[in-house]
């Protein structure tokens, strides 16, 4: 490593407190054993960055974080302070691209494998060449037991502004016999970064199917700390939402190597469609009259045939909607969130049994009973017949249905585990405030779009339709093969929940 300082006059640099000089005995084998066994420990280990530059005697105090579902290694003060500060300055000259979809919200640099060279960014070039050197990869093999081939440069920088995040995923992208084997992050956050700033690396435990359940441990970003873990089919993790006013900056990537075989078997997490309920309900006791008249149905049909979607505001009678919203605020939600976390996170409603018969007076039914009846109405043959008048889809034979609620931190993702077949999505939107109004008859709750939480329909990476939560609004969308949907992550600023009755109808084969 070259230096522009005059060694004859410059004072000796102050050694970081984590960095040790020889003759300190290293315990590489014990570190590797603890990493493989997911056992916490701390030991003096070789500094792979210094070893890459021929400084074999320099060590650092490495730590294995083994309290979570998989091992995470931490090597503090791996790189010279001046190098990382210069690298952070160079990142400020790069045009980062805003990346936003179902999974993430952040800014990403160009590929540092080529951009650093093209733009003449010496600190980033030095970091890249160090990490992807045979000496660095060899040291990481000694520390992890993972065979690594540093031929493929897979490196970029990320800037997470306040509200930025990266939801649950496993990094496991396989191409042939080689792929990502060791994930790493170099944190360039302020030195006083704290839990109040958010942006932690969260690790997820898994269920018996090997699918993620919930975040069980967190690792806070620290300046000039090299964090790494083995990539696999169950290395589920996320970058938690950045909560403060500062930006989380990091350089991250993967060192590739041979891919081990996997015996994981897929599991199905989608709701199971059920036949429509042959129950008769008095529609005029639930639904606003204008939507039940021949003229109203004809107008709806015309719009739907033209756009394949429609929103019907004020769909329920005001008194019915008022009873529904009051019941939803006191509803017995399932304690555990719906999962797996790499596909969805929200809560389902536990409905009261109520009256299973066809006789119901919507004006006098209690809230919990009315919730139950409304779900049965929406899953009934009678309601499907009404939808047929709206859409011309007259072969609807089965459906899935659920009352569900999305709070801050909840979402759904595009995931192969939960791909939906072609269907007619029907959603009754009933957004609720986190704090219930003291007014006897509170005004309809209005959703702020800065909270996110919209339903997005996409095809070929293009957004076709965006539906925001709107009080007492029924959305009807025909989703054909190739069209996907997701609910965007609701951020910590949200003052309400996206609560809704979600039903999807399927035609008979």
C-alpha positions as CSV (number, residue, x, y, z in Angstrom):
1,X,0.0,0.0,0.0
2,X,1.5,3.3,-1.0
3,X,1.3,6.5,1.0
4,X,1.8,10.2,0.0
5,X,3.1,11.1,3.5
6,X,6.8,11.7,4.1
7,X,7.8,8.9,6.5
8,X,10.8,10.8,7.8
9,X,8.7,13.6,9.2
10,X,5.2,12.3,9.7
11,X,4.3,11.0,13.1
12,X,3.5,7.4,13.4
13,X,-0.2,6.8,12.9
14,X,-2.3,5.9,15.9
15,X,-3.2,2.2,15.9
16,X,-7.0,1.6,16.1
17,X,-7.9,0.0,19.4
18,X,-9.1,-3.2,17.7
19,X,-5.9,-3.7,15.7
20,X,-3.0,-5.6,17.3
21,X,0.7,-5.9,16.5
22,X,2.8,-9.1,16.6
23,X,3.7,-11.1,18.5
24,X,0.0,-11.6,19.4
25,X,-1.0,-15.3,19.0
26,X,-4.0,-15.7,16.7
27,X,-6.7,-18.2,17.2
28,X,-7.9,-18.6,13.6
29,X,-8.9,-22.3,14.0
30,X,-11.0,-21.6,17.1
31,X,-12.7,-18.6,15.3
32,X,-13.5,-20.8,12.3
33,X,-14.9,-23.6,14.6
34,X,-17.1,-21.1,16.4
35,X,-18.3,-19.6,13.1
36,X,-19.3,-23.0,11.7
37,X,-21.0,-24.0,15.0
38,X,-22.9,-20.6,15.4
39,X,-21.2,-20.0,18.8
40,X,-20.3,-16.6,20.1
41,X,-16.7,-15.9,20.8
42,X,-14.0,-13.2,20.4
43,X,-10.3,-13.8,19.4
44,X,-7.3,-12.2,17.8
45,X,-7.3,-13.1,14.1
46,X,-5.3,-12.1,11.0
47,X,-6.4,-8.8,9.4
48,X,-7.3,-10.0,5.9
49,X,-7.0,-6.5,4.4
50,X,-3.5,-6.0,5.8
51,X,-2.5,-9.5,4.8
52,X,-3.5,-8.7,1.2
53,X,-0.8,-6.0,1.3
54,X,1.9,-8.3,2.7
55,X,1.4,-7.2,6.4
56,X,0.9,-10.7,7.8
57,X,1.8,-9.7,11.4
58,X,-1.2,-7.3,11.8
59,X,-4.2,-8.8,13.6
60,X,-7.6,-7.6,14.7
61,X,-10.0,-8.6,17.4
62,X,-12.6,-10.7,15.5
63,X,-16.0,-11.6,16.9
64,X,-18.5,-14.3,16.0
65,X,-22.1,-13.3,16.7
66,X,-23.6,-16.7,17.4
67,X,-26.7,-15.7,19.3
68,X,-28.9,-15.7,16.2
69,X,-30.2,-18.2,13.7
70,X,-26.9,-18.2,11.8
71,X,-23.3,-16.9,12.4
72,X,-22.3,-13.4,11.6
73,X,-18.6,-12.4,11.8
74,X,-17.4,-8.9,12.7
75,X,-13.9,-7.6,12.1
76,X,-13.5,-4.0,13.4
77,X,-11.0,-1.5,12.0
78,X,-10.1,-3.7,9.1
79,X,-9.2,-0.8,6.8
80,X,-7.2,2.4,7.4
81,X,-9.4,5.2,8.6
82,X,-8.1,7.6,6.0
83,X,-8.9,5.1,3.2
84,X,-12.5,4.7,4.3
85,X,-13.0,8.5,4.7
86,X,-11.7,9.0,1.2
87,X,-13.9,6.2,-0.1
88,X,-17.0,7.8,1.5
89,X,-16.1,11.1,-0.2
90,X,-15.7,9.4,-3.5
91,X,-19.1,7.8,-3.1
92,X,-20.5,11.3,-2.9
93,X,-19.4,11.9,-6.5
94,X,-21.2,8.9,-7.9
95,X,-24.7,9.3,-9.3
96,X,-26.7,6.8,-7.2
97,X,-29.9,5.4,-8.6
98,X,-33.1,5.4,-6.5
99,X,-34.3,1.8,-6.2
100,X,-37.9,1.2,-5.0
101,X,-40.1,-1.8,-5.3
102,X,-41.9,-4.3,-3.0
103,X,-38.6,-5.3,-1.3
104,X,-36.6,-2.2,-0.8
105,X,-36.3,1.6,-0.7
106,X,-32.7,2.9,-1.1
107,X,-30.1,4.5,-3.4
108,X,-27.5,2.2,-5.1
109,X,-24.2,3.0,-6.8
110,X,-23.1,1.7,-10.2
111,X,-21.2,-1.6,-10.1
112,X,-18.0,-0.7,-8.3
113,X,-16.2,-3.5,-10.2
114,X,-16.1,-1.2,-13.3
115,X,-17.3,2.3,-12.2
116,X,-14.5,2.9,-9.8
117,X,-11.9,2.4,-12.6
118,X,-13.8,4.4,-15.2
119,X,-14.3,7.4,-12.8
120,X,-10.8,7.2,-11.4
121,X,-11.7,6.7,-7.8
122,X,-8.5,5.5,-6.1
123,X,-9.9,4.7,-2.6
124,X,-12.7,2.6,-4.0
125,X,-10.3,0.9,-6.4
126,X,-8.0,0.0,-3.5
127,X,-10.9,-1.4,-1.5
128,X,-12.2,-3.4,-4.4
129,X,-8.7,-4.8,-5.2
130,X,-8.1,-5.7,-1.6
131,X,-11.3,-7.5,-1.0
132,X,-11.1,-9.5,-4.2
133,X,-7.5,-10.5,-3.8
134,X,-6.4,-14.1,-3.4
135,X,-4.9,-13.2,0.0
136,X,-8.1,-11.7,1.3
137,X,-10.2,-14.6,0.1
138,X,-7.7,-17.1,1.6
139,X,-7.9,-15.4,5.0
140,X,-11.7,-15.4,4.9
141,X,-11.5,-19.1,4.1
142,X,-9.4,-19.7,7.2
143,X,-11.9,-17.8,9.3
144,X,-15.1,-19.3,7.9
145,X,-14.3,-22.7,6.3
146,X,-16.0,-21.5,3.1
147,X,-14.2,-22.2,-0.2
148,X,-14.1,-18.8,-2.1
149,X,-13.1,-17.9,-5.6
150,X,-12.5,-14.1,-5.8
151,X,-12.6,-14.0,-9.6
152,X,-16.1,-12.4,-9.8
153,X,-16.4,-8.8,-8.4
154,X,-19.9,-8.3,-7.0
155,X,-19.7,-5.0,-5.2
156,X,-21.8,-1.8,-4.8
157,X,-22.5,1.0,-2.4
158,X,-25.9,1.8,-0.8
159,X,-27.3,4.9,0.7
160,X,-30.4,4.4,2.9
161,X,-32.1,7.8,3.6
162,X,-34.5,8.2,6.5
163,X,-37.3,5.7,5.8
164,X,-35.1,3.5,3.7
165,X,-35.1,-0.3,4.2
166,X,-34.4,-3.7,2.6
167,X,-36.9,-6.3,3.7
168,X,-36.4,-10.0,4.5
169,X,-34.4,-12.0,1.9
170,X,-31.6,-14.6,1.8
171,X,-29.1,-13.3,-0.9
172,X,-29.1,-16.8,-2.4
173,X,-28.8,-16.3,-6.1
174,X,-27.4,-19.3,-7.9
175,X,-26.0,-19.5,-11.4
176,X,-24.8,-22.9,-12.3
177,X,-22.2,-24.4,-10.0
178,X,-20.9,-21.1,-8.6
179,X,-22.6,-18.2,-6.9
180,X,-22.7,-16.0,-3.8
181,X,-21.1,-17.7,-0.8
182,X,-20.0,-15.0,1.6
183,X,-21.9,-11.7,2.0
184,X,-20.2,-8.8,3.5
185,X,-20.9,-5.2,4.5
186,X,-18.5,-2.3,5.3
187,X,-20.3,0.3,7.3
188,X,-19.6,4.0,6.6
189,X,-22.0,5.4,9.1
190,X,-21.2,8.2,11.6
191,X,-19.2,7.0,14.5
192,X,-21.9,7.9,17.0
193,X,-24.6,5.9,15.1
194,X,-27.1,4.4,17.6
195,X,-30.2,2.3,17.8
196,X,-32.3,5.5,17.6
197,X,-31.0,5.8,14.0
198,X,-32.3,2.4,13.0
199,X,-30.9,0.6,10.0
200,X,-29.8,-2.5,11.9
201,X,-29.0,-5.8,10.3
202,X,-31.8,-8.1,11.5
203,X,-31.5,-11.9,11.4
204,X,-34.6,-14.1,11.0
205,X,-35.2,-17.5,12.5
206,X,-37.0,-20.1,10.4
207,X,-39.8,-22.6,10.7
208,X,-39.8,-26.3,10.1
209,X,-40.1,-25.7,6.3
210,X,-36.9,-23.5,6.4
211,X,-39.0,-20.3,5.8
212,X,-38.3,-17.1,7.8
213,X,-40.6,-16.3,10.8
214,X,-39.5,-13.2,12.6
215,X,-36.4,-11.1,13.3
216,X,-34.8,-12.5,16.5
217,X,-31.5,-10.6,16.7
218,X,-30.1,-7.3,15.4
219,X,-26.6,-6.0,14.7
220,X,-26.1,-2.3,14.8
221,X,-24.0,-0.6,12.1
222,X,-20.6,0.6,13.3
223,X,-18.1,2.7,11.4
224,X,-15.3,0.7,9.8
225,X,-16.6,-2.7,10.7
226,X,-16.5,-5.5,8.2
227,X,-19.5,-7.7,8.8
228,X,-19.9,-11.1,7.0
229,X,-22.0,-14.2,6.9
230,X,-22.5,-17.3,4.8
231,X,-25.1,-17.1,2.1
232,X,-27.5,-20.0,2.0
233,X,-31.2,-20.9,1.5
234,X,-31.9,-19.9,5.1
235,X,-29.7,-16.9,5.6
236,X,-32.7,-14.6,6.0
237,X,-31.9,-11.0,7.0
238,X,-33.0,-7.5,6.4
239,X,-31.9,-3.9,6.8
240,X,-34.4,-2.4,9.2
241,X,-35.9,1.0,8.4
242,X,-33.7,4.0,9.0
243,X,-35.5,5.9,11.7
244,X,-33.5,9.1,12.4
245,X,-32.6,12.0,10.3
246,X,-29.2,10.7,9.1
247,X,-28.3,8.5,6.2
248,X,-27.0,4.9,6.4
249,X,-24.1,4.5,4.0
250,X,-22.4,1.2,3.3
251,X,-20.4,-0.8,0.8
252,X,-21.5,-4.3,0.4
253,X,-21.0,-7.3,-1.9
254,X,-20.4,-11.0,-2.1
255,X,-17.4,-13.3,-2.6
256,X,-18.4,-16.1,-4.9
257,X,-17.5,-19.8,-4.7
258,X,-18.8,-23.3,-5.3
259,X,-22.4,-23.8,-4.4
260,X,-23.2,-26.7,-2.1
261,X,-26.2,-29.0,-2.9
262,X,-29.4,-28.3,-1.1
263,X,-32.1,-30.7,0.0
264,X,-34.6,-28.0,0.9
265,X,-38.1,-28.8,-0.4
266,X,-40.6,-26.0,-1.4
267,X,-43.7,-25.4,0.7
268,X,-46.9,-23.7,-0.2
269,X,-48.0,-20.7,1.9
270,X,-50.9,-19.4,-0.2
271,X,-54.5,-19.3,1.0
272,X,-56.5,-22.3,-0.3
273,X,-59.5,-21.3,-2.5
274,X,-62.8,-22.7,-1.2
275,X,-66.2,-23.1,-2.9
276,X,-68.5,-20.1,-2.7
277,X,-71.0,-20.1,0.2
278,X,-74.6,-20.9,-0.9
279,X,-76.0,-18.4,1.6
280,X,-78.6,-15.7,0.7
281,X,-78.1,-12.2,2.2
282,X,-80.3,-9.1,1.8
283,X,-77.8,-7.0,-0.2
284,X,-79.7,-3.8,0.4
285,X,-79.0,-4.1,4.1
286,X,-75.3,-3.8,3.5
287,X,-74.6,-2.1,0.2
288,X,-75.3,1.5,-0.9
289,X,-78.5,1.5,-3.1
290,X,-76.9,3.2,-6.2
291,X,-74.7,0.2,-6.7
292,X,-77.7,-2.2,-6.8
293,X,-79.8,-0.4,-9.4
294,X,-79.7,-1.5,-13.0
295,X,-78.3,1.9,-14.1
296,X,-75.6,1.8,-11.4
297,X,-74.6,-1.7,-12.4
298,X,-74.4,-0.7,-16.1
299,X,-72.2,2.3,-15.4
300,X,-69.8,0.1,-13.3
301,X,-69.8,-2.5,-16.0
302,X,-68.8,0.0,-18.7
303,X,-65.9,1.4,-16.7
304,X,-64.7,-2.1,-15.7
305,X,-64.8,-3.5,-19.2
306,X,-62.7,-0.5,-20.3
307,X,-60.1,-0.5,-17.5
308,X,-60.3,-4.0,-15.9
309,X,-60.6,-2.3,-12.6
310,X,-62.8,0.1,-10.7
311,X,-63.1,1.7,-7.2
312,X,-66.6,2.1,-5.7
313,X,-66.5,4.7,-2.9
314,X,-69.0,4.6,-0.1
315,X,-69.8,1.0,-1.0
316,X,-71.3,0.0,2.4
317,X,-74.2,1.8,3.9
318,X,-72.9,4.5,6.4
319,X,-74.4,2.8,9.5
320,X,-72.9,-0.6,8.5
321,X,-69.5,0.9,7.8
322,X,-69.5,2.8,11.2
323,X,-70.3,-0.5,13.0
324,X,-67.6,-2.3,11.0
325,X,-64.9,0.2,11.8
326,X,-65.8,0.2,15.5
327,X,-65.6,-3.6,15.6
328,X,-62.3,-3.6,13.7
329,X,-60.7,-1.4,16.4
330,X,-61.6,-3.9,19.1
331,X,-61.1,-7.0,16.8
332,X,-59.1,-10.0,18.2
333,X,-56.2,-10.0,15.8
334,X,-53.9,-13.1,15.7
335,X,-50.9,-12.4,18.0
336,X,-48.3,-13.7,15.5
337,X,-47.9,-12.1,12.2
338,X,-48.7,-13.9,9.0
339,X,-45.6,-15.2,7.1
340,X,-43.2,-16.3,5.9
341,X,-41.3,-13.0,6.4
342,X,-39.7,-13.2,2.9
343,X,-43.2,-13.1,1.4
344,X,-45.5,-11.3,3.8
345,X,-46.0,-9.7,7.1
346,X,-49.4,-8.7,8.4
347,X,-52.1,-9.8,10.9
348,X,-55.2,-11.9,10.2
349,X,-58.6,-11.4,12.0
350,X,-60.0,-14.1,14.3
351,X,-63.7,-13.9,13.5
352,X,-66.5,-14.7,16.0
353,X,-68.6,-17.7,14.9
354,X,-71.8,-15.6,14.9
355,X,-75.0,-16.6,13.2
356,X,-74.4,-19.1,10.3
357,X,-77.9,-18.8,8.9
358,X,-79.2,-16.5,6.2
359,X,-81.3,-14.4,8.5
360,X,-79.4,-11.3,9.5
361,X,-80.4,-7.7,10.3
362,X,-77.4,-5.6,9.4
363,X,-78.8,-2.6,11.3
364,X,-78.9,-4.5,14.6
365,X,-76.1,-7.0,14.4
366,X,-73.2,-6.6,16.8
367,X,-69.9,-5.6,15.4
368,X,-68.1,-9.0,15.7
369,X,-71.2,-10.8,14.2
370,X,-71.4,-8.2,11.4
371,X,-67.8,-8.7,10.5
372,X,-68.4,-12.5,10.2
373,X,-71.6,-12.0,8.1
374,X,-69.8,-9.5,5.8
375,X,-67.0,-12.0,5.1
376,X,-69.6,-14.7,4.4
377,X,-71.5,-12.3,2.2
378,X,-68.4,-11.5,0.1
379,X,-67.6,-15.2,-0.3
380,X,-71.2,-16.1,-1.3
381,X,-72.8,-17.1,-4.6
382,X,-75.1,-14.1,-4.3
383,X,-72.2,-11.7,-4.1
384,X,-70.5,-13.5,-7.1
385,X,-73.6,-12.9,-9.1
386,X,-73.5,-9.2,-8.3
387,X,-69.8,-9.2,-9.4
388,X,-70.9,-10.9,-12.6
389,X,-73.2,-7.9,-13.3
390,X,-70.2,-5.6,-12.6
391,X,-67.6,-7.5,-14.6
392,X,-69.2,-10.0,-17.0
393,X,-67.3,-12.7,-15.2
394,X,-70.1,-15.2,-14.8
395,X,-68.2,-18.4,-14.0
396,X,-66.8,-17.4,-10.5
397,X,-66.9,-20.6,-8.5
398,X,-64.4,-20.3,-5.5
399,X,-62.5,-17.8,-3.6
400,X,-60.1,-17.0,-0.8
401,X,-61.0,-14.4,1.9
402,X,-59.5,-12.8,5.0
403,X,-59.9,-9.8,7.2
404,X,-56.4,-8.5,7.5
405,X,-54.5,-5.5,8.9
406,X,-51.2,-3.9,7.9
407,X,-49.5,-1.9,10.6
408,X,-46.2,0.1,10.4
409,X,-43.5,-2.4,9.4
410,X,-45.9,-4.7,7.5
411,X,-45.9,-5.6,3.8
412,X,-46.3,-8.3,1.1
413,X,-43.6,-9.2,-1.4
414,X,-43.3,-10.8,-4.8
415,X,-42.2,-14.3,-3.9
416,X,-42.3,-17.6,-5.8
417,X,-43.8,-19.2,-2.7
418,X,-47.0,-17.2,-3.0
419,X,-47.6,-16.7,-6.7
420,X,-51.3,-16.1,-7.3
421,X,-53.2,-17.6,-10.3
422,X,-55.3,-15.4,-12.5
423,X,-58.3,-14.0,-10.5
424,X,-60.6,-11.2,-9.6
425,X,-59.4,-9.3,-6.6
426,X,-62.1,-7.6,-4.5
427,X,-60.9,-5.5,-1.5
428,X,-63.1,-3.6,0.9
429,X,-60.8,-0.9,2.3
430,X,-61.3,0.1,6.0
431,X,-58.2,2.0,7.1
432,X,-58.1,2.6,10.9
433,X,-56.2,5.2,13.0
434,X,-53.6,3.9,15.5
435,X,-55.3,6.0,18.1
436,X,-59.1,5.9,18.2
437,X,-60.9,9.3,18.1
438,X,-62.9,10.2,21.2
439,X,-65.7,11.6,19.0
440,X,-68.9,9.7,19.0
441,X,-69.0,9.7,15.2
442,X,-65.4,10.3,14.0
443,X,-64.8,11.4,10.4
444,X,-63.6,8.9,7.9
445,X,-59.9,8.2,8.4
446,X,-57.7,9.6,5.6
447,X,-54.5,7.8,4.6
448,X,-51.3,9.9,4.0
449,X,-49.5,8.7,0.9
450,X,-46.1,9.5,2.6
451,X,-46.7,6.5,4.8
452,X,-46.6,4.2,1.7
453,X,-48.8,1.0,2.1
454,X,-50.4,1.2,-1.4
455,X,-51.4,-2.0,-3.3
456,X,-49.3,-2.0,-6.5
457,X,-50.1,-4.1,-9.6
458,X,-47.2,-4.7,-12.0
459,X,-46.4,-6.6,-15.1
460,X,-43.0,-6.8,-16.9
461,X,-41.6,-4.5,-14.2
462,X,-44.1,-1.8,-15.1
463,X,-46.6,-0.4,-12.6
464,X,-50.1,-0.9,-14.0
465,X,-52.2,0.3,-11.1
466,X,-51.7,1.7,-7.6
467,X,-54.6,1.6,-5.1
468,X,-54.3,3.5,-1.8
469,X,-56.3,2.7,1.3
470,X,-59.6,4.7,1.2
471,X,-62.4,4.5,3.8
472,X,-65.4,2.5,2.7
473,X,-64.1,1.9,-0.8
474,X,-64.4,-1.4,-2.8
475,X,-61.7,-2.1,-5.3
476,X,-62.3,-4.6,-8.0
477,X,-59.4,-5.6,-10.2
478,X,-59.0,-8.4,-12.8
479,X,-55.5,-9.7,-12.5
480,X,-54.5,-11.8,-15.5
481,X,-51.6,-14.2,-15.9
482,X,-48.3,-12.3,-15.7
483,X,-49.7,-9.5,-13.5
484,X,-48.4,-9.5,-9.9
485,X,-49.4,-7.4,-6.9
486,X,-47.9,-6.4,-3.5
487,X,-48.6,-4.0,-0.6
488,X,-45.7,-1.6,-0.2
489,X,-44.0,-1.6,3.2
490,X,-45.7,0.8,5.6
491,X,-43.1,3.0,7.3
492,X,-42.7,4.1,10.9
493,X,-44.4,7.5,10.3
494,X,-47.8,5.9,9.6
495,X,-50.5,7.0,12.0
496,X,-52.9,4.2,10.9
497,X,-53.3,0.7,9.7
498,X,-54.3,-0.6,6.3
499,X,-57.2,-2.8,7.3
500,X,-59.4,-4.5,4.8
501,X,-61.5,-7.5,3.8
502,X,-59.5,-9.1,1.0
503,X,-61.2,-11.6,-1.3
504,X,-60.0,-13.2,-4.6
505,X,-62.4,-15.0,-6.9
506,X,-61.5,-17.7,-9.3
507,X,-63.4,-19.0,-12.3
508,X,-64.2,-22.7,-12.6
509,X,-61.8,-24.5,-15.0
